[in-house]
């Protein structure tokens, strides 16, 4: 164990963390869990803020999970800065920071796989086969290691969140999943660890993604059909950036099915690839009095 300061405890082994968080010894102490891949930004720290408000102990993990990266993706170049992350986590009030190695998390491979269903074949899953298999693999391991009362996930990764919510429900995992609103830059770009890889011109252009989603949201509130909305969003991004569109989709949420009149919640989502960086963003909308309006976090 490496102790960085009197405030935060950094743990690197599963055995030590499980001993520290043994549920039989917690009594009435609650644990909130914030899983991350590091290179922390305001979005991650917003998760910590929510966790601190609702729990006695906040645990954060930092682990760049190789199982969710496909061939040719950015596992090796994914930004990492251990000391910076420890400092930011400490300042945010994290109590325990779990930073395992790949060998610690995956010492052996017995061939057992978790295969998400139809939700994993939409949006990012359509172009990243196997990605969400790797997400659920590491999430299940982390849930079993930390055994948290509540776990906090940002809405930027809305498809991931929908799949994890379904996974927790269907397999009776005892953690409660808490949705946390997207944190954005002043120009609307969703906070992401990958934003640092944008060139200056790409960073300026990337703000068009959220503006396009806002236009789509307004069109849907005005009664436009999904196909017209998707086309308008795509056209705006193409006209205002050099990014290559991976997808623009309008689906129910969290089911990720085609939108019907009975939908209670919908997602307008997109993925855009710049030279070396793939960005995702979304707006979630819910029905109120028969009219679709953005969720409070998007207004």
Rosetta silent file (secondary structure, phi, psi, omega in degrees, C-alpha in Angstrom):
SEQUENCE: XXXXXXXXXXXXXXXXXXXXXXXXXXXXXXXXXXXXXXXXXXXXXXXXXXXXXXXXXXXXXXXXXXXXXXXXXXXXXXXXXXXXXXXXXXXXXXXXXXXXXXXXXXXXXXXXXXXXXXXXXXXXXXXXXXXXXXXXXXXXXXXXXXXXXXXXXXXXXXXXXXXXXXXXXXXXXXXXXXXXXXXXXXXXXXXXXXXXXXXXXXXXXXXXXXXXXXXXXXXXXXXXXXXXXXXXXXXXXXXXXXXXXXXXXXXXXXXXXXXXXXXXXXXXXXXXXXXXXXXXXXXXXXXXXXXXXXXXXXX
SCORE:     score description
SCORE:     0.000 S_00000001
   1 L     0.000  140.462  178.484    0.000    0.000    0.000 S_00000001
   2 E  -117.136  119.893  179.982    1.166    3.513   -0.837 S_00000001
   3 L  -101.478  114.310 -175.404   -0.129    6.358    1.322 S_00000001
   4 L   -81.388  -32.000 -178.230    0.135    9.673   -0.505 S_00000001
   5 L  -158.400  171.821  177.448   -1.139   11.893    2.300 S_00000001
   6 L   -65.471  -13.283 -172.840   -2.932   11.681    5.649 S_00000001
   7 L   -94.500  -41.751 -174.336   -6.225   12.103    3.779 S_00000001
   8 L  -112.851  145.586  178.135   -6.252    9.541    0.975 S_00000001
   9 E  -115.742  123.459 -179.817   -5.251    5.895    1.018 S_00000001
  10 E  -102.953  123.166 -176.786   -3.939    4.383   -2.212 S_00000001
  11 E  -121.010  138.630 -174.726   -4.327    0.618   -2.505 S_00000001
  12 L  -115.689   -9.766 -178.161   -2.944   -1.526   -5.311 S_00000001
  13 L  -117.928  147.334  179.603   -4.023   -5.082   -4.448 S_00000001
  14 H   -63.485  -44.094 -177.143   -7.435   -6.724   -4.451 S_00000001
  15 H   -58.655  -45.046 -178.042   -6.753   -8.598   -1.217 S_00000001
  16 H   -67.041  -39.616 -179.870   -5.923   -5.442    0.711 S_00000001
  17 H   -67.022  -42.980  179.597   -8.933   -3.545   -0.605 S_00000001
  18 H   -64.321  -36.259  176.200  -11.354   -6.363    0.183 S_00000001
  19 H   -64.493  -40.571 -178.536   -9.939   -6.613    3.693 S_00000001
  20 H   -65.858  -35.413 -171.951  -10.362   -2.865    4.125 S_00000001
  21 L  -108.276   20.190 -179.354  -13.978   -2.886    2.888 S_00000001
  22 L   -49.255  118.626 -175.288  -15.212   -6.127    4.422 S_00000001
  23 H   -62.880  -30.183 -179.957  -18.990   -5.747    4.549 S_00000001
  24 H   -66.325  -19.185 -178.826  -19.211   -7.769    7.761 S_00000001
  25 H  -108.006    1.802 -177.808  -17.191   -5.076    9.525 S_00000001
  26 L   -74.839  -31.580 -174.480  -18.853   -2.012    7.978 S_00000001
  27 L    59.116 -118.038 -177.935  -21.813   -1.978   10.351 S_00000001
  28 L   -99.013   17.882 -179.345  -23.820    1.106    9.338 S_00000001
  29 L   -87.088  127.509 -179.988  -21.088    2.618    7.167 S_00000001
  30 L   -99.954  148.581 -178.835  -22.024    3.059    3.494 S_00000001
  31 E  -118.426  125.242  172.581  -19.591    2.908    0.581 S_00000001
  32 E  -104.422  137.377 -172.490  -19.967    4.906   -2.620 S_00000001
  33 E  -120.792  132.237  178.665  -17.929    3.737   -5.608 S_00000001
  34 E  -122.722   97.781  177.601  -16.623    5.771   -8.567 S_00000001
  35 E   -81.940  133.915 -179.555  -14.997    3.569  -11.249 S_00000001
  36 E  -142.804  167.683  170.234  -12.754    5.450  -13.724 S_00000001
  37 L  -105.814   14.923  173.766   -9.960    4.937  -16.225 S_00000001
  38 L    83.629 -165.423 -169.120   -8.090    7.881  -14.778 S_00000001
  39 L    49.046   61.956 -167.447   -6.780   11.130  -16.221 S_00000001
  40 L   -63.329  145.774  175.577   -9.365   12.746  -13.995 S_00000001
  41 L  -140.506 -175.541 -174.323  -11.402   15.797  -14.990 S_00000001
  42 H   -59.418  -29.853  177.735  -14.411   17.693  -13.658 S_00000001
  43 H   -62.600  -46.619  176.884  -16.780   14.971  -14.818 S_00000001
  44 H   -62.082  -41.860 -176.439  -15.101   12.389  -12.604 S_00000001
  45 H   -69.285  -25.870  173.033  -14.950   14.834   -9.713 S_00000001
  46 H   -65.917  -37.370  175.511  -18.683   15.459  -10.087 S_00000001
  47 H   -61.691  -42.286  178.992  -19.209   11.737   -9.496 S_00000001
  48 H   -62.293  -42.048 -179.495  -17.123   12.015   -6.330 S_00000001
  49 H   -58.509  -47.407  178.472  -19.188   14.983   -5.163 S_00000001
  50 H   -63.435  -40.581 -179.333  -22.416   13.017   -5.491 S_00000001
  51 H   -64.686  -39.405  179.871  -20.861    9.993   -3.793 S_00000001
  52 H   -65.822  -35.053 -178.917  -19.643   12.067   -0.837 S_00000001
  53 H   -68.901  -23.222 -170.873  -23.095   13.547   -0.332 S_00000001
  54 H  -115.635   -2.081 -174.461  -24.709   10.116   -0.091 S_00000001
  55 L  -141.474  162.562  178.302  -22.116    7.858    1.574 S_00000001
  56 L   -83.055  -35.778 -178.571  -19.718    7.618    4.501 S_00000001
  57 E  -126.441  135.588  176.294  -16.753    6.322    2.475 S_00000001
  58 E  -112.853  123.253  176.633  -15.900    7.114   -1.165 S_00000001
  59 E  -111.730  130.204  173.052  -13.828    4.623   -3.136 S_00000001
  60 E  -117.918  140.248  172.199  -12.491    5.472   -6.590 S_00000001
  61 E  -111.419  145.646  172.930  -10.787    3.030   -8.932 S_00000001
  62 E  -126.037  112.669 -178.049   -8.365    3.968  -11.698 S_00000001
  63 L  -156.083  114.469  174.917   -7.814    1.194  -14.200 S_00000001
  64 L   -80.842  105.875 -167.530   -7.382    1.468  -17.970 S_00000001
  65 L   -84.453  107.602 -177.947   -9.164   -1.751  -18.859 S_00000001
  66 H   -64.742  -22.125 -176.523   -7.563   -3.542  -21.821 S_00000001
  67 H   -67.820  -18.628 -178.379  -10.579   -5.836  -22.176 S_00000001
  68 H  -102.644    6.075  176.419  -12.734   -3.023  -23.556 S_00000001
  69 L  -103.284  131.731  177.912  -10.273   -1.837  -26.198 S_00000001
  70 L   -92.250  175.502  177.080  -10.385   -3.423  -29.641 S_00000001
  71 L   -58.037  132.935  178.545   -7.577   -3.847  -32.200 S_00000001
  72 L    82.041   -2.761  177.975   -6.294   -0.484  -33.391 S_00000001
  73 L   -85.174 -179.655 -163.870   -7.995    1.438  -30.573 S_00000001
  74 L   -95.720   40.738  179.988   -6.179    3.793  -28.220 S_00000001
  75 L   -61.256  -48.556 -176.901   -5.275    1.573  -25.250 S_00000001
  76 L   -67.640  -35.443 -176.311   -1.560    2.374  -25.372 S_00000001
  77 L   -93.171   -1.047  179.700   -2.088    6.091  -26.023 S_00000001
  78 L   -58.371  130.958 -173.086   -4.943    6.542  -23.546 S_00000001
  79 L   -62.744  137.353  179.709   -3.829    9.428  -21.282 S_00000001
  80 L  -138.489  139.491  175.000   -2.389    8.430  -17.923 S_00000001
  81 L  -158.572   88.870 -173.163   -0.960   10.505  -15.056 S_00000001
  82 H   -58.050  -51.491 -174.712   -0.876    8.654  -11.748 S_00000001
  83 H   -65.481  -39.435  176.808    0.458   11.443   -9.515 S_00000001
  84 H   -62.295  -43.449 -179.312   -1.925   14.038  -10.952 S_00000001
  85 H   -63.855  -40.795  178.094   -4.854   11.647  -10.440 S_00000001
  86 H   -61.851  -44.202 -179.820   -3.878   10.970   -6.831 S_00000001
  87 H   -62.367  -46.471 -178.706   -3.670   14.696   -6.144 S_00000001
  88 H   -66.432  -40.173  178.465   -7.043   15.467   -7.740 S_00000001
  89 H   -64.666  -40.087  177.983   -8.752   12.536   -6.023 S_00000001
  90 H   -62.858  -46.247  179.988   -7.321   13.629   -2.688 S_00000001
  91 H   -63.839  -31.371 -178.973   -8.482   17.223   -3.200 S_00000001
  92 H   -78.667  -14.092  177.617  -11.972   15.986   -4.148 S_00000001
  93 L   100.309   16.674  175.065  -12.285   14.020   -0.916 S_00000001
  94 L   -64.862  135.212 -179.853  -11.831   10.441   -2.096 S_00000001
  95 L   -86.634  -43.632 -177.883  -11.098    8.212    0.896 S_00000001
  96 E  -131.582  128.488  178.270   -9.646    5.172   -0.876 S_00000001
  97 E  -113.505  118.601 -178.082   -8.074    5.105   -4.333 S_00000001
  98 E  -101.029  115.637 -177.978   -7.712    1.663   -5.913 S_00000001
  99 L  -125.982   81.565 -179.694   -5.040    1.565   -8.648 S_00000001
 100 L   -84.011  159.904  171.678   -4.438   -2.063   -9.678 S_00000001
 101 L   -85.229  169.052  175.823   -2.153   -3.279  -12.452 S_00000001
 102 H   -62.360  -41.010  179.265   -3.411   -5.322  -15.393 S_00000001
 103 H   -64.450  -33.193  178.126   -1.772   -8.419  -13.897 S_00000001
 104 H   -68.478  -41.197 -178.307   -3.555   -7.788  -10.596 S_00000001
 105 H   -78.432  -35.138 -176.447   -6.961   -7.542  -12.272 S_00000001
 106 L  -128.873   68.149 -178.537   -6.418  -10.283  -14.864 S_00000001
 107 L   -70.898  -21.720 -179.485   -3.877  -12.791  -13.487 S_00000001
 108 L  -154.464  159.144  178.869   -5.433  -15.622  -15.529 S_00000001
 109 L  -126.417  107.355 -179.920   -8.084  -16.113  -18.205 S_00000001
 110 L   -86.778    0.372  177.067  -10.403  -19.061  -17.736 S_00000001
 111 L    88.000   -0.135  179.590  -12.382  -18.253  -20.858 S_00000001
 112 L   -75.335  133.781 -177.798  -15.582  -17.217  -19.070 S_00000001
 113 L  -127.030  148.264  171.465  -17.366  -14.376  -20.885 S_00000001
 114 L  -107.917  122.537 -175.212  -20.268  -12.029  -20.124 S_00000001
 115 L  -115.287  102.800  176.066  -22.226  -11.288  -23.298 S_00000001
 116 L   -65.233  155.327 -173.919  -24.583   -8.285  -23.205 S_00000001
 117 L   -91.665 -139.872 -168.305  -27.644   -8.547  -25.430 S_00000001
 118 H   -59.672  -30.604  179.459  -29.280   -6.169  -27.945 S_00000001
 119 H   -57.871  -30.535 -175.891  -28.350   -2.960  -26.108 S_00000001
 120 H   -80.195   -6.505 -177.931  -24.698   -3.674  -26.909 S_00000001
 121 H  -100.175   -0.831  177.573  -25.312   -3.827  -30.666 S_00000001
 122 L   -99.118  173.817  171.033  -26.543   -0.236  -31.002 S_00000001
 123 H    47.125 -124.083 -177.216  -24.622    3.066  -30.944 S_00000001
 124 H   -63.174  -30.203 -178.328  -20.975    2.484  -30.010 S_00000001
 125 H   -65.097  -25.509 -178.429  -21.471   -1.269  -29.940 S_00000001
 126 H   -65.871  -33.363 -179.034  -22.230   -1.393  -33.661 S_00000001
 127 H  -107.703   -0.103  179.902  -18.691   -0.339  -34.570 S_00000001
 128 L  -130.186   67.785 -178.554  -16.897   -1.712  -31.509 S_00000001
 129 L   -58.380  133.985  179.665  -17.741   -5.437  -31.303 S_00000001
 130 L    87.312  -11.022 -177.089  -16.796   -6.919  -27.948 S_00000001
 131 H   -58.437  -50.179 -175.299  -16.347   -3.531  -26.288 S_00000001
 132 H   -76.257  -18.638  169.223  -19.197   -3.930  -23.817 S_00000001
 133 H   -59.659  -45.134 -179.826  -18.202   -7.533  -23.069 S_00000001
 134 H   -68.334  -34.790  177.064  -14.995   -6.032  -21.705 S_00000001
 135 H   -63.187  -49.250 -178.273  -16.870   -3.289  -19.843 S_00000001
 136 H   -66.721  -31.246  177.366  -19.115   -5.776  -18.027 S_00000001
 137 H   -60.296  -50.867 -176.878  -16.126   -7.995  -17.277 S_00000001
 138 H   -74.312  -34.179  179.318  -14.288   -5.276  -15.401 S_00000001
 139 H   -63.914  -44.216  178.941  -17.432   -3.790  -13.833 S_00000001
 140 H   -62.852  -42.411  178.125  -18.434   -7.137  -12.340 S_00000001
 141 H   -61.329  -44.895 -178.696  -14.929   -7.657  -10.978 S_00000001
 142 H   -66.101  -40.499  177.216  -14.873   -4.182   -9.447 S_00000001
 143 H   -61.555  -40.171  179.689  -18.345   -4.588   -7.926 S_00000001
 144 H   -70.905  -32.716 -179.976  -17.251   -7.880   -6.356 S_00000001
 145 H   -73.778  -47.652 -174.860  -13.996   -6.365   -5.077 S_00000001
 146 H   -85.277  -34.556 -175.680  -15.445   -3.141   -3.623 S_00000001
 147 L    51.937   57.362 -174.270  -18.970   -4.402   -2.819 S_00000001
 148 L   -79.360  152.983  172.624  -20.342   -0.843   -2.866 S_00000001
 149 L   -73.889  -40.121  178.232  -23.723    0.302   -1.594 S_00000001
 150 E  -136.012  145.596  177.463  -23.967    2.797   -4.471 S_00000001
 151 E  -127.611  139.960 -168.044  -22.003    3.145   -7.716 S_00000001
 152 E  -115.847  127.081 -178.849  -21.792    6.374   -9.710 S_00000001
 153 E  -133.093  139.307  179.704  -21.717    6.675  -13.500 S_00000001
 154 E   -81.150  149.740 -178.431  -21.827    9.743  -15.718 S_00000001
 155 H   -74.531  -10.690  177.780  -24.488   10.186  -18.363 S_00000001
 156 H   -59.872  -42.952  176.197  -21.922   10.958  -21.066 S_00000001
 157 H   -89.250   64.447 -169.661  -21.373    7.224  -21.461 S_00000001
 158 H   -66.363  -37.866  178.484  -25.133    6.709  -21.703 S_00000001
 159 H   -66.218  -45.035  176.356  -25.042    3.381  -23.543 S_00000001
 160 H   -56.544  -44.748 -179.345  -22.575    1.961  -21.042 S_00000001
 161 H   -62.684  -42.707  179.633  -24.786    3.183  -18.205 S_00000001
 162 H   -61.410  -42.352 -179.832  -27.909    1.622  -19.747 S_00000001
 163 H   -67.502  -40.498  179.059  -26.156   -1.742  -20.115 S_00000001
 164 H   -66.917  -41.426  176.557  -24.790   -1.627  -16.555 S_00000001
 165 H   -58.191  -43.690  179.497  -28.224   -0.719  -15.146 S_00000001
 166 H   -65.722  -41.521  179.561  -29.710   -3.716  -16.990 S_00000001
 167 H   -61.047  -47.978 -179.485  -26.870   -5.972  -15.836 S_00000001
 168 H   -62.764  -41.961  179.129  -27.303   -4.993  -12.178 S_00000001
 169 H   -65.264  -49.702 -172.554  -31.086   -5.473  -12.405 S_00000001
 170 H   -71.875  -27.135 -177.941  -31.034   -8.805  -14.243 S_00000001
 171 L  -109.228   14.270  172.198  -28.308  -10.392  -12.113 S_00000001
 172 L    54.166   38.713  174.355  -29.493   -9.026   -8.756 S_00000001
 173 L   -71.634  144.738 -167.814  -26.254   -7.259   -7.921 S_00000001
 174 L   -90.519   -1.614  173.935  -26.703   -5.397   -4.657 S_00000001
 175 L   -77.153  150.627  175.073  -25.169   -2.079   -5.590 S_00000001
 176 E   -99.864  128.323  179.872  -27.493    0.791   -6.541 S_00000001
 177 E   -87.222  127.492 -179.451  -26.549    2.573   -9.785 S_00000001
 178 E  -113.483  122.560  176.748  -26.703    6.367   -9.537 S_00000001
 179 E   -80.740  135.239  178.120  -26.868    8.459  -12.726 S_00000001
 180 E  -122.797  131.744 -176.432  -24.840   11.683  -12.657 S_00000001
 181 L   -58.008  155.622  177.007  -25.403   14.499  -15.210 S_00000001
 182 L   -65.691  138.401  172.872  -22.871   15.308  -17.936 S_00000001
 183 L  -102.868  132.327 -172.408  -20.307   17.980  -17.057 S_00000001
 184 E  -123.282  156.114  169.361  -19.498   20.289  -19.973 S_00000001
 185 L   -70.844  170.085 -178.221  -16.973   22.887  -21.014 S_00000001
 186 L   -59.341  -31.476  179.923  -18.223   26.458  -21.405 S_00000001
 187 L   -89.213    6.531  174.885  -18.835   25.878  -25.117 S_00000001
 188 L   100.163  -14.524 -179.671  -20.824   22.714  -24.432 S_00000001
 189 L   -61.598  130.307  179.367  -18.228   20.051  -25.214 S_00000001
 190 E   -65.845  134.098  177.107  -18.670   17.117  -22.844 S_00000001
 191 L   -60.520  133.968  179.462  -15.721   16.668  -20.476 S_00000001
 192 L  -155.039  144.491  176.294  -13.631   13.663  -21.487 S_00000001
 193 H   -62.065  -26.879 -178.513  -10.141   12.367  -20.788 S_00000001
 194 H   -77.689  -13.190 -177.513   -9.700   12.061  -24.559 S_00000001
 195 H   -58.733  -27.804 -178.740  -10.255   15.790  -25.185 S_00000001
 196 H   -66.071  -16.456 -178.940   -6.545   16.444  -24.584 S_00000001
 197 H   -87.439   -4.311  177.847   -5.788   14.548  -27.797 S_00000001
 198 L   -75.305  142.190  171.319   -7.684   17.042  -29.972 S_00000001
 199 L   -72.397  163.582  179.246   -5.681   19.536  -32.006 S_00000001
 200 H   -54.280  -41.985 -179.888   -6.522   23.218  -31.337 S_00000001
 201 H   -69.833  -37.808  177.698   -8.691   23.415  -34.460 S_00000001
 202 H   -66.196  -37.861  179.035  -10.440   20.119  -33.660 S_00000001
 203 H   -60.732  -40.919  177.722  -11.100   21.309  -30.115 S_00000001
 204 H   -65.821  -44.161 -179.173  -12.907   24.380  -31.506 S_00000001
 205 H   -65.504  -31.853 -174.144  -14.865   22.292  -34.001 S_00000001
 206 H   -62.571  -21.914  177.952  -15.853   19.716  -31.378 S_00000001
 207 H   -63.889  -20.480 -179.553  -18.230   22.200  -29.751 S_00000001
 208 H   -67.475  -20.032 -178.808  -20.511   21.710  -32.778 S_00000001
 209 H   -63.051  -50.745 -178.715  -21.425   18.239  -31.513 S_00000001
 210 H   -69.384  -36.113  176.953  -23.443   19.512  -28.569 S_00000001
 211 H   -60.931  -39.595  177.782  -24.915   22.369  -30.602 S_00000001
 212 H   -63.467  -42.183  178.733  -26.156   19.795  -33.119 S_00000001
 213 H   -64.877  -37.642  176.533  -27.736   17.720  -30.358 S_00000001
 214 H   -62.506  -41.787  176.960  -29.472   20.802  -28.979 S_00000001
 215 H   -60.644  -43.310  177.957  -30.922   21.518  -32.419 S_00000001
 216 H   -62.143  -40.126  178.100  -32.172   17.925  -32.575 S_00000001
 217 H   -62.490  -42.652  178.616  -33.735   18.222  -29.145 S_00000001
 218 H   -64.803  -39.147  178.282  -35.587   21.371  -30.176 S_00000001
 219 H   -63.804  -41.192 -179.694  -36.813   19.679  -33.353 S_00000001
 220 H   -66.905  -40.107  177.055  -38.156   16.708  -31.401 S_00000001
 221 H   -62.372  -28.040  179.565  -39.943   18.982  -28.938 S_00000001
 222 L   -86.115    0.032  174.896  -41.539   20.658  -31.986 S_00000001
 223 L    97.262    9.614  178.723  -42.853   17.317  -33.240 S_00000001
 224 L   -69.694  152.558 -178.005  -40.318   16.467  -35.963 S_00000001
 225 L   -80.383  155.552 -177.133  -39.838   12.803  -36.826 S_00000001
 226 H   -55.296  -41.177 -177.206  -36.660   10.944  -35.769 S_00000001
 227 H   -63.322  -39.781  178.485  -35.272   10.539  -39.300 S_00000001
 228 H   -66.696  -37.085  179.415  -35.474   14.282  -39.983 S_00000001
 229 H   -65.537  -47.271 -179.568  -33.805   15.008  -36.645 S_00000001
 230 H   -60.503  -40.408  179.909  -30.940   12.582  -37.295 S_00000001
 231 H   -66.265  -42.488 -179.762  -30.342   14.063  -40.727 S_00000001
 232 H   -64.531  -42.504  178.336  -30.293   17.642  -39.399 S_00000001
 233 H   -61.571  -45.359  179.389  -27.872   16.714  -36.588 S_00000001
 234 H   -61.792  -45.809 -178.609  -25.570   14.955  -39.053 S_00000001
 235 H   -61.072  -39.294 -178.906  -25.669   17.852  -41.505 S_00000001
 236 H   -66.139  -42.840 -179.488  -24.784   20.366  -38.784 S_00000001
 237 H   -65.383  -43.702 -179.605  -21.771   18.370  -37.588 S_00000001
 238 H   -63.261  -39.555 -177.694  -20.502   17.845  -41.138 S_00000001
 239 H   -73.982  -20.943 -172.779  -20.918   21.538  -41.969 S_00000001
 240 H  -119.046   10.051  178.669  -19.173   22.754  -38.827 S_00000001
 241 L  -155.089  166.842  175.108  -16.352   20.283  -38.242 S_00000001
 242 L   -96.030    5.634 -177.122  -13.811   18.049  -39.935 S_00000001
 243 L   -70.898  150.401  175.887  -14.971   15.099  -37.851 S_00000001
 244 E   -97.619  123.911 -178.233  -16.164   11.830  -39.390 S_00000001
 245 E   -75.844  125.723  172.595  -19.562   10.746  -38.066 S_00000001
 246 E   -83.288  -49.663  175.611  -19.675    7.213  -36.704 S_00000001
 247 E  -159.004  154.940  163.354  -23.380    7.411  -35.888 S_00000001
 248 E  -132.301  120.092 -174.784  -26.276    9.693  -35.045 S_00000001
 249 E  -134.013  153.264  176.935  -29.140    7.772  -33.456 S_00000001
 250 E  -130.664  111.761 -172.002  -32.480    8.437  -31.767 S_00000001
 251 E  -139.066  166.792  171.473  -33.646    5.570  -29.536 S_00000001
 252 E   -69.447  159.200  178.095  -35.613    4.777  -26.395 S_00000001
 253 L  -135.861  133.724    6.958  -33.676    4.902  -23.147 S_00000001
 254 L   -92.410    4.913 -175.918  -32.448    2.771  -21.484 S_00000001
 255 L   -68.038  -26.703 -179.154  -33.796    0.018  -23.762 S_00000001
 256 L    60.903   44.989  175.869  -32.148    1.451  -26.911 S_00000001
 257 L  -107.582  167.042  173.935  -35.073    0.420  -29.118 S_00000001
 258 E   -56.543  143.083 -176.520  -36.725    2.372  -31.974 S_00000001
 259 L   -73.732  131.394  175.746  -38.756    5.290  -30.624 S_00000001
 260 L  -123.859  172.380 -177.682  -42.514    4.761  -30.397 S_00000001
 261 L   -62.492  -24.320 -177.291  -45.362    6.926  -29.123 S_00000001
 262 L   -90.150    5.483 -177.774  -45.274    5.183  -25.750 S_00000001
 263 L   -63.680  134.416  178.695  -41.623    5.925  -25.025 S_00000001
 264 L   -92.374  -29.081 -178.354  -41.056    7.436  -21.586 S_00000001
 265 E  -145.329  138.470  179.770  -37.428    8.396  -22.123 S_00000001
 266 E  -132.713  157.958  178.198  -35.398    8.826  -25.332 S_00000001
 267 E  -126.225  132.111  169.209  -31.772    9.434  -26.230 S_00000001
 268 E  -106.772  113.601 -170.526  -30.340   11.440  -29.094 S_00000001
 269 E  -132.890  153.579  177.640  -26.731   10.275  -29.318 S_00000001
 270 E  -150.013  159.944  171.939  -23.758   10.579  -31.634 S_00000001
 271 E  -133.945  133.603 -176.660  -20.124    9.599  -32.049 S_00000001
 272 E  -131.722  129.991 -178.705  -17.677   11.664  -34.083 S_00000001
 273 E  -104.045  121.025  170.890  -14.097   10.687  -34.968 S_00000001
 274 L   -94.192 -167.992 -171.339  -11.450   13.360  -35.365 S_00000001
 275 L   -54.227  -46.248 -178.470   -7.882   12.574  -36.477 S_00000001
 276 L  -132.717   12.542 -172.416   -6.893   10.597  -33.383 S_00000001
 277 L  -139.212  129.601  176.717   -9.856   11.035  -31.056 S_00000001
 278 E  -106.052  121.928 -177.975  -13.364    9.588  -31.020 S_00000001
 279 E  -110.477  142.110  174.441  -15.900   11.678  -29.087 S_00000001
 280 E  -122.348  153.381  177.258  -19.360   10.661  -27.915 S_00000001
 281 E  -160.169  164.903 -179.437  -22.204   12.800  -26.607 S_00000001
 282 E  -163.198  162.585  167.255  -25.932   12.620  -26.035 S_00000001
 283 E  -127.537  128.206  175.376  -29.038   14.313  -24.775 S_00000001
 284 E   -97.273  133.632  178.946  -31.584   12.314  -22.772 S_00000001
 285 E  -126.724  143.621  179.315  -35.195   13.511  -22.981 S_00000001
 286 E  -123.417  159.135 -178.565  -38.218   12.436  -20.970 S_00000001
 287 E   -88.031  135.451  174.049  -41.955   12.905  -21.489 S_00000001
 288 E  -137.686  118.522 -178.704  -43.864   15.434  -19.398 S_00000001
 289 L    56.200   35.819  176.682  -47.552   16.044  -20.102 S_00000001
 290 L    80.799    0.231 -179.230  -47.142   14.337  -23.457 S_00000001
 291 E  -115.699  137.822  178.748  -44.323   16.655  -24.592 S_00000001
 292 E   -84.678  126.867  178.949  -40.679   15.690  -24.900 S_00000001
 293 E  -135.878  153.899  178.655  -38.324   18.023  -23.065 S_00000001
 294 E   -63.250  148.482  172.207  -34.639   17.744  -22.105 S_00000001
 295 L   -60.300  159.095 -175.927  -33.800   16.317  -18.686 S_00000001
 296 H   -55.446  -35.336 -176.987  -32.933   18.946  -16.058 S_00000001
 297 H   -70.992  -14.521 -178.762  -29.197   18.297  -16.450 S_00000001
 298 H  -104.581   -0.543 -176.010  -29.377   19.211  -20.148 S_00000001
 299 L   -85.509    0.000    0.000  -31.420   22.425  -19.862 S_00000001
